[in-house]
Amino acid sequence: MAAAVPLRRDYDAKRLRALARRSHASDQTRRLLALAEIYDGGSRGDAAKLGGVGLQTIRDWVLRFNANGPAGLLNDKAPGKTPLLNEDQRRALAQRVESGPVPAVHGVVRWRLIDLAQWVFETYRISVSKQVLSRYLRAMGYRKLSARPRHHAQDPEAVAAFKKNSDLVWQKWRRGTHPAGR
């Protein structure tokens, strides 16, 4: 049977319990208290029972504690999935969005997500869904913009005349001369 990994000598049970009281992370508190049990002379099995884990986990905690002190007993944030597009590819995508499509060449007057996803696949052989591409573009500061719909037979002069009349009605209403305002 292998010998137990010794704990650091610059800490003791009293100091670990004080750190556990001040800790806001429950996992770190549990780990500190389990290691304090070992400092008090308890067995690794007792520390494992106190921490609610197995002996291998206690050994892992000891190694983390010896390497980084109490901060080593905090849960690290998971690294997450690696991005599909690296920094250079995202820069090229942003440049493509900024330059816009050439209607005669690309067959579209504005970029759609599906068009950009196709370009990414043709250029880098990376299959990216519209949702992921949308997330990348939003992270780069781009927003989906769409033009306000306008009827093909709309008369600009009629719109201007309506706005002028509408403004007069509202001004009268604010002064209290509107019949409904009484």
Protein Blocks (a to p, Z undefined) as FASTA:
>chain_A
ZZdddddfkbcfklmmmmmmmpcbfklmmmmmmmmmmmnopafklmmmmnopafklmmmm
mmmmmmnommlmpccddebjadfbdfklmmmmmmmmmnopafklnopabdcfklmmmmmm
mmnopacdfklmmmmmmmnopacdddddddfkbcfklmmmmmmmmmmmmmmmmnopafkl
ZZ
